[in-house]
Amino acid sequence: KRIAERGRNAELQQARQRLWALWAERDTQAREHARDAVLALSAQSQGSLPFIAPHATDMLLAQEPGTPEIRSTLDLRMQATLERVMAQYLRGHAGVGINNASALLLDASTMEVRALIGSADWHNNSISGQVNGTQAKRSPGSTLKPFIYALALDQGLLHPKTMLKDAPTAFGPYTPENFDHRFAGPLSAQDALIRSRNIPAVAVAAKLGKPNLYDLMRLAGVRKLQSEAHYGLALVLGGGEVTSEELAALYATLTNGGVVQPLRYTQRSSQEPGAEPLRLLSEEAAFITLDMLRHTPRPDSALPARPAVAWKTGTSWGFRDAWTAGVFGRHVLVVWVGNFDGSSNPALVGVDAAAPLFLRMVDALRAQRFDTKEVP
């Protein structure tokens, strides 16, 4: 509001009039044709100018202050599509207290961010709308489980059909439970992953050598990690915290054949060297892990998504964060649903709150025939 008032300040308008008069004296021909247009433009306040992808815009301006021109990697059509889908989804779920979300879309072939929605509404103070949720550290729930299985594949501990036990188990003083407080008995590693069973995942994590999940996260650039002992085996169930940006980089590792690279928000110049890739997983482990995730059934049809989508949900302790992260074609999409104040809501379950929004976004992007082909 204060910015708008400054834009309409009487003294400022008088100064603009004087500048116009000085210019018009030197260019009388332009006076008749441009006067109205110039004055109309000058009277615009900053608040009335376009503000597209506000969270990304705000972040880039803060990172590169004073830069005369910033060329972002955003695709405005993709950005608009995801914003439209999110707005429609949240309107339909306001009755159960779901009113905020964030999303980040990444082209894994270039590591360029194509869309970023930091909150459901930049202008909504009741949800702290100017907070950029993609940069917020939150518990990822079960979204890190795929990397336990990928590491186990690399270390020769299992393959997709290896039978695991989902039964009451204690790991020293740590006794994890499943989300539904039930036990499935024997099941394959693939079923344990796509059904997100906690006890088999912890059992696999307990058998890992080096690198383990903590090592992988650290090497992938996850910031502000506590010591490994601080988390213990609870790390695989969301005992740590990551940002949407960090989670997207991890999932891009799977589709890029086990290699991690940093995300990009600005276009690379011809002189700028590319980042040195770092291998975290073998190509084979990354491929098999994605293939296992592609068997995850959609909540709306109980069948795997077609065309294929490799995705995983997550729910934080106390129903504070609902997640879905996944890969479709060359793109990685991470969706978070929750409240910036960390308040709990029983509706904030990954498969119920975040997965439908994630899949609607994927469907909408594919319906508009965006380039979603696999990474070569």
TORKOL-4160 file (C-alpha; in steps of 0.2 Angstrom, whole numbers, padded with zeros to 4 digits, m for minus):
376
<pt num="1" X="0000" Y="0000" Z="0000"/>
<pt num="2" X="0014" Y="0012" Z="0004"/>
<pt num="3" X="0022" Y="0009" Z="m0012"/>
<pt num="4" X="0006" Y="0013" Z="m0021"/>
<pt num="5" X="0004" Y="0029" Z="m0012"/>
<pt num="6" X="0022" Y="0034" Z="m0017"/>
<pt num="7" X="0018" Y="0031" Z="m0035"/>
<pt num="8" X="0003" Y="0043" Z="m0034"/>
<pt num="9" X="0012" Y="0056" Z="m0023"/>
<pt num="10" X="0008" Y="0074" Z="m0029"/>
<pt num="11" X="0026" Y="0080" Z="m0029"/>
<pt num="12" X="0032" Y="0065" Z="m0039"/>
<pt num="13" X="0018" Y="0069" Z="m0052"/>
<pt num="14" X="0024" Y="0087" Z="m0053"/>
<pt num="15" X="0042" Y="0082" Z="m0055"/>
<pt num="16" X="0037" Y="0070" Z="m0069"/>
<pt num="17" X="0027" Y="0084" Z="m0077"/>
<pt num="18" X="0042" Y="0095" Z="m0077"/>
<pt num="19" X="0053" Y="0082" Z="m0085"/>
<pt num="20" X="0040" Y="0079" Z="m0098"/>
<pt num="21" X="0040" Y="0098" Z="m0102"/>
<pt num="22" X="0059" Y="0098" Z="m0104"/>
<pt num="23" X="0059" Y="0083" Z="m0115"/>
<pt num="24" X="0044" Y="0090" Z="m0126"/>
<pt num="25" X="0053" Y="0106" Z="m0129"/>
<pt num="26" X="0067" Y="0097" Z="m0138"/>
<pt num="27" X="0056" Y="0085" Z="m0147"/>
<pt num="28" X="0040" Y="0094" Z="m0152"/>
<pt num="29" X="0035" Y="0080" Z="m0164"/>
<pt num="30" X="0034" Y="0067" Z="m0150"/>
<pt num="31" X="0024" Y="0079" Z="m0139"/>
<pt num="32" X="0007" Y="0076" Z="m0148"/>
<pt num="33" X="0009" Y="0057" Z="m0150"/>
<pt num="34" X="0017" Y="0051" Z="m0134"/>
<pt num="35" X="0012" Y="0063" Z="m0120"/>
<pt num="36" X="m0004" Y="0053" Z="m0114"/>
<pt num="37" X="0005" Y="0037" Z="m0115"/>
<pt num="38" X="0020" Y="0043" Z="m0105"/>
<pt num="39" X="0010" Y="0051" Z="m0092"/>
<pt num="40" X="m0001" Y="0036" Z="m0090"/>
<pt num="41" X="0014" Y="0024" Z="m0088"/>
<pt num="42" X="0022" Y="0036" Z="m0076"/>
<pt num="43" X="0007" Y="0036" Z="m0065"/>
<pt num="44" X="0007" Y="0018" Z="m0063"/>
<pt num="45" X="0012" Y="0012" Z="m0046"/>
<pt num="46" X="0024" Y="m0002" Z="m0043"/>
<pt num="47" X="0010" Y="m0012" Z="m0035"/>
<pt num="48" X="0000" Y="m0012" Z="m0051"/>
<pt num="49" X="0014" Y="m0018" Z="m0062"/>
<pt num="50" X="0015" Y="m0037" Z="m0067"/>
<pt num="51" X="0022" Y="m0048" Z="m0053"/>
<pt num="52" X="0023" Y="m0065" Z="m0060"/>
<pt num="53" X="0030" Y="m0080" Z="m0050"/>
<pt num="54" X="0032" Y="m0068" Z="m0035"/>
<pt num="55" X="0042" Y="m0079" Z="m0024"/>
<pt num="56" X="0055" Y="m0084" Z="m0037"/>
<pt num="57" X="0056" Y="m0065" Z="m0042"/>
<pt num="58" X="0058" Y="m0060" Z="m0024"/>
<pt num="59" X="0072" Y="m0073" Z="m0021"/>
<pt num="60" X="0082" Y="m0069" Z="m0037"/>
<pt num="61" X="0081" Y="m0050" Z="m0034"/>
<pt num="62" X="0088" Y="m0053" Z="m0016"/>
<pt num="63" X="0102" Y="m0065" Z="m0023"/>
<pt num="64" X="0107" Y="m0053" Z="m0036"/>
<pt num="65" X="0104" Y="m0035" Z="m0030"/>
<pt num="66" X="0108" Y="m0022" Z="m0042"/>
<pt num="67" X="0109" Y="m0033" Z="m0057"/>
<pt num="68" X="0101" Y="m0024" Z="m0072"/>
<pt num="69" X="0094" Y="m0039" Z="m0080"/>
<pt num="70" X="0091" Y="m0057" Z="m0073"/>
<pt num="71" X="0086" Y="m0071" Z="m0085"/>
<pt num="72" X="0077" Y="m0084" Z="m0075"/>
<pt num="73" X="0074" Y="m0102" Z="m0081"/>
<pt num="74" X="0056" Y="m0101" Z="m0077"/>
<pt num="75" X="0043" Y="m0107" Z="m0090"/>
<pt num="76" X="0029" Y="m0095" Z="m0088"/>
<pt num="77" X="0016" Y="m0106" Z="m0096"/>
<pt num="78" X="0021" Y="m0120" Z="m0084"/>
<pt num="79" X="0021" Y="m0108" Z="m0070"/>
<pt num="80" X="0003" Y="m0102" Z="m0074"/>
<pt num="81" X="m0003" Y="m0120" Z="m0076"/>
<pt num="82" X="0003" Y="m0126" Z="m0059"/>
<pt num="83" X="m0004" Y="m0110" Z="m0051"/>
<pt num="84" X="m0021" Y="m0113" Z="m0059"/>
<pt num="85" X="m0021" Y="m0131" Z="m0053"/>
<pt num="86" X="m0016" Y="m0127" Z="m0036"/>
<pt num="87" X="m0029" Y="m0113" Z="m0034"/>
<pt num="88" X="m0043" Y="m0125" Z="m0040"/>
<pt num="89" X="m0037" Y="m0139" Z="m0028"/>
<pt num="90" X="m0036" Y="m0128" Z="m0013"/>
<pt num="91" X="m0053" Y="m0120" Z="m0016"/>
<pt num="92" X="m0060" Y="m0138" Z="m0016"/>
<pt num="93" X="m0051" Y="m0143" Z="0000"/>
<pt num="94" X="m0054" Y="m0127" Z="0011"/>
<pt num="95" X="m0068" Y="m0136" Z="0020"/>
<pt num="96" X="m0055" Y="m0148" Z="0028"/>
<pt num="97" X="m0043" Y="m0134" Z="0033"/>
<pt num="98" X="m0031" Y="m0136" Z="0018"/>
<pt num="99" X="m0027" Y="m0119" Z="0012"/>
<pt num="100" X="m0008" Y="m0118" Z="0008"/>
<pt num="101" X="0004" Y="m0127" Z="m0002"/>
<pt num="102" X="0020" Y="m0125" Z="m0012"/>
<pt num="103" X="0027" Y="m0133" Z="m0027"/>
<pt num="104" X="0044" Y="m0134" Z="m0037"/>
<pt num="105" X="0045" Y="m0140" Z="m0055"/>
<pt num="106" X="0063" Y="m0145" Z="m0061"/>
<pt num="107" X="0069" Y="m0150" Z="m0078"/>
<pt num="108" X="0081" Y="m0163" Z="m0073"/>
<pt num="109" X="0090" Y="m0164" Z="m0090"/>
<pt num="110" X="0097" Y="m0146" Z="m0087"/>
<pt num="111" X="0093" Y="m0144" Z="m0068"/>
<pt num="112" X="0084" Y="m0128" Z="m0072"/>
<pt num="113" X="0069" Y="m0124" Z="m0062"/>
<pt num="114" X="0054" Y="m0122" Z="m0073"/>
<pt num="115" X="0041" Y="m0116" Z="m0060"/>
<pt num="116" X="0041" Y="m0111" Z="m0042"/>
<pt num="117" X="0026" Y="m0108" Z="m0031"/>
<pt num="118" X="0031" Y="m0103" Z="m0014"/>
<pt num="119" X="0014" Y="m0102" Z="m0006"/>
<pt num="120" X="m0004" Y="m0102" Z="m0012"/>
<pt num="121" X="m0006" Y="m0083" Z="m0012"/>
<pt num="122" X="0008" Y="m0070" Z="m0010"/>
<pt num="123" X="m0005" Y="m0057" Z="m0005"/>
<pt num="124" X="m0014" Y="m0068" Z="0009"/>
<pt num="125" X="m0007" Y="m0062" Z="0026"/>
<pt num="126" X="m0018" Y="m0075" Z="0035"/>
<pt num="127" X="m0007" Y="m0089" Z="0028"/>
<pt num="128" X="0009" Y="m0079" Z="0028"/>
<pt num="129" X="0009" Y="m0079" Z="0009"/>
<pt num="130" X="0025" Y="m0070" Z="0006"/>
<pt num="131" X="0035" Y="m0085" Z="0014"/>
<pt num="132" X="0043" Y="m0095" Z="0001"/>
<pt num="133" X="0039" Y="m0113" Z="0006"/>
<pt num="134" X="0051" Y="m0121" Z="m0006"/>
<pt num="135" X="0065" Y="m0114" Z="0004"/>
<pt num="136" X="0058" Y="m0119" Z="0021"/>
<pt num="137" X="0065" Y="m0134" Z="0031"/>
<pt num="138" X="0052" Y="m0146" Z="0035"/>
<pt num="139" X="0051" Y="m0165" Z="0040"/>
<pt num="140" X="0050" Y="m0175" Z="0024"/>
<pt num="141" X="0041" Y="m0190" Z="0031"/>
<pt num="142" X="0043" Y="m0205" Z="0020"/>
<pt num="143" X="0049" Y="m0196" Z="0004"/>
<pt num="144" X="0067" Y="m0201" Z="0008"/>
<pt num="145" X="0063" Y="m0220" Z="0008"/>
<pt num="146" X="0067" Y="m0223" Z="m0010"/>
<pt num="147" X="0086" Y="m0218" Z="m0006"/>
<pt num="148" X="0087" Y="m0232" Z="0007"/>
<pt num="149" X="0082" Y="m0245" Z="m0006"/>
<pt num="150" X="0093" Y="m0237" Z="m0019"/>
<pt num="151" X="0108" Y="m0238" Z="m0007"/>
<pt num="152" X="0104" Y="m0256" Z="m0003"/>
<pt num="153" X="0103" Y="m0261" Z="m0021"/>
<pt num="154" X="0121" Y="m0254" Z="m0023"/>
<pt num="155" X="0127" Y="m0263" Z="m0008"/>
<pt num="156" X="0120" Y="m0279" Z="m0014"/>
<pt num="157" X="0108" Y="m0281" Z="0001"/>
<pt num="158" X="0092" Y="m0283" Z="m0009"/>
<pt num="159" X="0083" Y="m0283" Z="m0026"/>
<pt num="160" X="0065" Y="m0278" Z="m0030"/>
<pt num="161" X="0058" Y="m0296" Z="m0026"/>
<pt num="162" X="0068" Y="m0298" Z="m0010"/>
<pt num="163" X="0056" Y="m0303" Z="0004"/>
<pt num="164" X="0056" Y="m0292" Z="0019"/>
<pt num="165" X="0047" Y="m0293" Z="0036"/>
<pt num="166" X="0034" Y="m0281" Z="0042"/>
<pt num="167" X="0032" Y="m0286" Z="0060"/>
<pt num="168" X="0035" Y="m0279" Z="0077"/>
<pt num="169" X="0053" Y="m0276" Z="0078"/>
<pt num="170" X="0065" Y="m0266" Z="0090"/>
<pt num="171" X="0081" Y="m0259" Z="0084"/>
<pt num="172" X="0089" Y="m0256" Z="0101"/>
<pt num="173" X="0079" Y="m0243" Z="0110"/>
<pt num="174" X="0070" Y="m0238" Z="0094"/>
<pt num="175" X="0054" Y="m0247" Z="0090"/>
<pt num="176" X="0046" Y="m0239" Z="0075"/>
<pt num="177" X="0028" Y="m0242" Z="0070"/>
<pt num="178" X="0019" Y="m0241" Z="0054"/>
<pt num="179" X="0007" Y="m0227" Z="0049"/>
<pt num="180" X="m0008" Y="m0238" Z="0051"/>
<pt num="181" X="m0002" Y="m0246" Z="0067"/>
<pt num="182" X="m0004" Y="m0263" Z="0057"/>
<pt num="183" X="0008" Y="m0276" Z="0051"/>
<pt num="184" X="0008" Y="m0284" Z="0033"/>
<pt num="185" X="0020" Y="m0299" Z="0037"/>
<pt num="186" X="0031" Y="m0304" Z="0023"/>
<pt num="187" X="0032" Y="m0293" Z="0007"/>
<pt num="188" X="0044" Y="m0289" Z="m0007"/>
<pt num="189" X="0055" Y="m0274" Z="m0006"/>
<pt num="190" X="0046" Y="m0266" Z="m0020"/>
<pt num="191" X="0029" Y="m0268" Z="m0011"/>
<pt num="192" X="0037" Y="m0262" Z="0005"/>
<pt num="193" X="0043" Y="m0246" Z="m0004"/>
<pt num="194" X="0027" Y="m0242" Z="m0014"/>
<pt num="195" X="0016" Y="m0246" Z="0002"/>
<pt num="196" X="0028" Y="m0236" Z="0012"/>
<pt num="197" X="0030" Y="m0248" Z="0026"/>
<pt num="198" X="0040" Y="m0241" Z="0040"/>
<pt num="199" X="0048" Y="m0256" Z="0048"/>
<pt num="200" X="0055" Y="m0264" Z="0033"/>
<pt num="201" X="0063" Y="m0247" Z="0028"/>
<pt num="202" X="0071" Y="m0245" Z="0045"/>
<pt num="203" X="0077" Y="m0263" Z="0044"/>
<pt num="204" X="0085" Y="m0260" Z="0027"/>
<pt num="205" X="0093" Y="m0244" Z="0034"/>
<pt num="206" X="0100" Y="m0253" Z="0049"/>
<pt num="207" X="0110" Y="m0265" Z="0037"/>
<pt num="208" X="0117" Y="m0251" Z="0026"/>
<pt num="209" X="0136" Y="m0249" Z="0026"/>
<pt num="210" X="0144" Y="m0233" Z="0020"/>
<pt num="211" X="0137" Y="m0223" Z="0012"/>
<pt num="212" X="0121" Y="m0223" Z="0022"/>
<pt num="213" X="0106" Y="m0211" Z="0020"/>
<pt num="214" X="0115" Y="m0198" Z="0031"/>
<pt num="215" X="0130" Y="m0198" Z="0020"/>
<pt num="216" X="0120" Y="m0197" Z="0004"/>
<pt num="217" X="0110" Y="m0182" Z="0010"/>
<pt num="218" X="0126" Y="m0173" Z="0015"/>
<pt num="219" X="0135" Y="m0177" Z="m0001"/>
<pt num="220" X="0119" Y="m0171" Z="m0010"/>
<pt num="221" X="0120" Y="m0154" Z="m0002"/>
<pt num="222" X="0107" Y="m0155" Z="0011"/>
<pt num="223" X="0111" Y="m0140" Z="0023"/>
<pt num="224" X="0110" Y="m0138" Z="0041"/>
<pt num="225" X="0111" Y="m0157" Z="0046"/>
<pt num="226" X="0114" Y="m0161" Z="0064"/>
<pt num="227" X="0126" Y="m0175" Z="0068"/>
<pt num="228" X="0122" Y="m0193" Z="0062"/>
<pt num="229" X="0120" Y="m0199" Z="0080"/>
<pt num="230" X="0107" Y="m0185" Z="0083"/>
<pt num="231" X="0095" Y="m0194" Z="0070"/>
<pt num="232" X="0099" Y="m0212" Z="0071"/>
<pt num="233" X="0088" Y="m0224" Z="0061"/>
<pt num="234" X="0073" Y="m0211" Z="0063"/>
<pt num="235" X="0081" Y="m0201" Z="0048"/>
<pt num="236" X="0073" Y="m0213" Z="0035"/>
<pt num="237" X="0055" Y="m0209" Z="0043"/>
<pt num="238" X="0057" Y="m0190" Z="0042"/>
<pt num="239" X="0067" Y="m0187" Z="0058"/>
<pt num="240" X="0077" Y="m0174" Z="0049"/>
<pt num="241" X="0072" Y="m0159" Z="0039"/>
<pt num="242" X="0074" Y="m0154" Z="0020"/>
<pt num="243" X="0068" Y="m0141" Z="0009"/>
<pt num="244" X="0058" Y="m0144" Z="m0007"/>
<pt num="245" X="0073" Y="m0138" Z="m0017"/>
<pt num="246" X="0084" Y="m0151" Z="m0008"/>
<pt num="247" X="0071" Y="m0165" Z="m0011"/>
<pt num="248" X="0070" Y="m0160" Z="m0029"/>
<pt num="249" X="0089" Y="m0162" Z="m0031"/>
<pt num="250" X="0088" Y="m0179" Z="m0023"/>
<pt num="251" X="0075" Y="m0185" Z="m0035"/>
<pt num="252" X="0084" Y="m0178" Z="m0050"/>
<pt num="253" X="0098" Y="m0189" Z="m0044"/>
<pt num="254" X="0087" Y="m0204" Z="m0048"/>
<pt num="255" X="0082" Y="m0199" Z="m0065"/>
<pt num="256" X="0100" Y="m0193" Z="m0069"/>
<pt num="257" X="0107" Y="m0210" Z="m0067"/>
<pt num="258" X="0114" Y="m0207" Z="m0049"/>
<pt num="259" X="0122" Y="m0191" Z="m0052"/>
<pt num="260" X="0118" Y="m0175" Z="m0041"/>
<pt num="261" X="0120" Y="m0158" Z="m0048"/>
<pt num="262" X="0114" Y="m0141" Z="m0041"/>
<pt num="263" X="0098" Y="m0133" Z="m0046"/>
<pt num="264" X="0098" Y="m0118" Z="m0057"/>
<pt num="265" X="0086" Y="m0103" Z="m0057"/>
<pt num="266" X="0095" Y="m0092" Z="m0070"/>
<pt num="267" X="0101" Y="m0096" Z="m0087"/>
<pt num="268" X="0119" Y="m0101" Z="m0090"/>
<pt num="269" X="0129" Y="m0089" Z="m0100"/>
<pt num="270" X="0140" Y="m0097" Z="m0114"/>
<pt num="271" X="0156" Y="m0093" Z="m0104"/>
<pt num="272" X="0150" Y="m0100" Z="m0088"/>
<pt num="273" X="0157" Y="m0118" Z="m0084"/>
<pt num="274" X="0144" Y="m0131" Z="m0079"/>
<pt num="275" X="0144" Y="m0138" Z="m0061"/>
<pt num="276" X="0155" Y="m0154" Z="m0058"/>
<pt num="277" X="0143" Y="m0169" Z="m0056"/>
<pt num="278" X="0145" Y="m0180" Z="m0041"/>
<pt num="279" X="0140" Y="m0198" Z="m0042"/>
<pt num="280" X="0130" Y="m0204" Z="m0027"/>
<pt num="281" X="0122" Y="m0220" Z="m0034"/>
<pt num="282" X="0125" Y="m0232" Z="m0048"/>
<pt num="283" X="0115" Y="m0230" Z="m0064"/>
<pt num="284" X="0108" Y="m0247" Z="m0061"/>
<pt num="285" X="0102" Y="m0243" Z="m0043"/>
<pt num="286" X="0094" Y="m0227" Z="m0049"/>
<pt num="287" X="0085" Y="m0235" Z="m0063"/>
<pt num="288" X="0078" Y="m0250" Z="m0053"/>
<pt num="289" X="0072" Y="m0238" Z="m0039"/>
<pt num="290" X="0063" Y="m0227" Z="m0051"/>
<pt num="291" X="0055" Y="m0243" Z="m0059"/>
<pt num="292" X="0049" Y="m0248" Z="m0042"/>
<pt num="293" X="0041" Y="m0232" Z="m0039"/>
<pt num="294" X="0032" Y="m0232" Z="m0055"/>
<pt num="295" X="0021" Y="m0246" Z="m0048"/>
<pt num="296" X="0014" Y="m0235" Z="m0035"/>
<pt num="297" X="m0005" Y="m0235" Z="m0038"/>
<pt num="298" X="m0014" Y="m0218" Z="m0040"/>
<pt num="299" X="m0026" Y="m0214" Z="m0026"/>
<pt num="300" X="m0040" Y="m0210" Z="m0038"/>
<pt num="301" X="m0039" Y="m0226" Z="m0049"/>
<pt num="302" X="m0029" Y="m0239" Z="m0038"/>
<pt num="303" X="m0018" Y="m0242" Z="m0053"/>
<pt num="304" X="m0001" Y="m0236" Z="m0058"/>
<pt num="305" X="m0001" Y="m0219" Z="m0067"/>
<pt num="306" X="0000" Y="m0221" Z="m0086"/>
<pt num="307" X="0010" Y="m0213" Z="m0094"/>
<pt num="308" X="0022" Y="m0218" Z="m0080"/>
<pt num="309" X="0026" Y="m0208" Z="m0065"/>
<pt num="310" X="0038" Y="m0213" Z="m0052"/>
<pt num="311" X="0032" Y="m0205" Z="m0035"/>
<pt num="312" X="0032" Y="m0206" Z="m0017"/>
<pt num="313" X="0022" Y="m0198" Z="m0003"/>
<pt num="314" X="0027" Y="m0192" Z="0014"/>
<pt num="315" X="0018" Y="m0187" Z="0030"/>
<pt num="316" X="0027" Y="m0179" Z="0045"/>
<pt num="317" X="0025" Y="m0183" Z="0063"/>
<pt num="318" X="0009" Y="m0175" Z="0070"/>
<pt num="319" X="0001" Y="m0172" Z="0053"/>
<pt num="320" X="0010" Y="m0155" Z="0050"/>
<pt num="321" X="0017" Y="m0159" Z="0032"/>
<pt num="322" X="0010" Y="m0168" Z="0018"/>
<pt num="323" X="0022" Y="m0172" Z="0003"/>
<pt num="324" X="0023" Y="m0180" Z="m0014"/>
<pt num="325" X="0039" Y="m0180" Z="m0024"/>
<pt num="326" X="0041" Y="m0188" Z="m0041"/>
<pt num="327" X="0048" Y="m0190" Z="m0058"/>
<pt num="328" X="0038" Y="m0189" Z="m0074"/>
<pt num="329" X="0048" Y="m0189" Z="m0091"/>
<pt num="330" X="0062" Y="m0177" Z="m0089"/>
<pt num="331" X="0054" Y="m0167" Z="m0075"/>
<pt num="332" X="0054" Y="m0168" Z="m0056"/>
<pt num="333" X="0040" Y="m0161" Z="m0046"/>
<pt num="334" X="0039" Y="m0158" Z="m0027"/>
<pt num="335" X="0023" Y="m0153" Z="m0019"/>
<pt num="336" X="0021" Y="m0149" Z="m0001"/>
<pt num="337" X="0004" Y="m0145" Z="0008"/>
<pt num="338" X="0003" Y="m0138" Z="0026"/>
<pt num="339" X="0004" Y="m0123" Z="0036"/>
<pt num="340" X="0019" Y="m0111" Z="0038"/>
<pt num="341" X="0016" Y="m0110" Z="0057"/>
<pt num="342" X="0018" Y="m0129" Z="0059"/>
<pt num="343" X="0000" Y="m0132" Z="0065"/>
<pt num="344" X="m0007" Y="m0149" Z="0064"/>
<pt num="345" X="m0021" Y="m0155" Z="0054"/>
<pt num="346" X="m0027" Y="m0173" Z="0052"/>
<pt num="347" X="m0031" Y="m0170" Z="0034"/>
<pt num="348" X="m0012" Y="m0167" Z="0031"/>
<pt num="349" X="m0008" Y="m0185" Z="0025"/>
<pt num="350" X="0003" Y="m0186" Z="0010"/>
<pt num="351" X="m0007" Y="m0199" Z="0000"/>
<pt num="352" X="m0023" Y="m0189" Z="0003"/>
<pt num="353" X="m0018" Y="m0171" Z="0003"/>
<pt num="354" X="m0002" Y="m0169" Z="m0008"/>
<pt num="355" X="m0003" Y="m0184" Z="m0020"/>
<pt num="356" X="m0020" Y="m0178" Z="m0028"/>
<pt num="357" X="m0012" Y="m0161" Z="m0031"/>
<pt num="358" X="0004" Y="m0168" Z="m0037"/>
<pt num="359" X="m0005" Y="m0179" Z="m0050"/>
<pt num="360" X="m0017" Y="m0166" Z="m0055"/>
<pt num="361" X="m0002" Y="m0155" Z="m0059"/>
<pt num="362" X="0007" Y="m0169" Z="m0069"/>
<pt num="363" X="m0009" Y="m0172" Z="m0079"/>
<pt num="364" X="m0012" Y="m0154" Z="m0083"/>
<pt num="365" X="0006" Y="m0152" Z="m0089"/>
<pt num="366" X="0004" Y="m0167" Z="m0100"/>
<pt num="367" X="m0013" Y="m0162" Z="m0106"/>
<pt num="368" X="m0005" Y="m0146" Z="m0113"/>
<pt num="369" X="0009" Y="m0156" Z="m0122"/>
<pt num="370" X="0023" Y="m0149" Z="m0113"/>
<pt num="371" X="0040" Y="m0158" Z="m0117"/>
<pt num="372" X="0039" Y="m0172" Z="m0104"/>
<pt num="373" X="0050" Y="m0184" Z="m0113"/>
<pt num="374" X="0062" Y="m0195" Z="m0103"/>
<pt num="375" X="0080" Y="m0188" Z="m0100"/>
<pt num="376" X="0091" Y="m0195" Z="m0113"/>
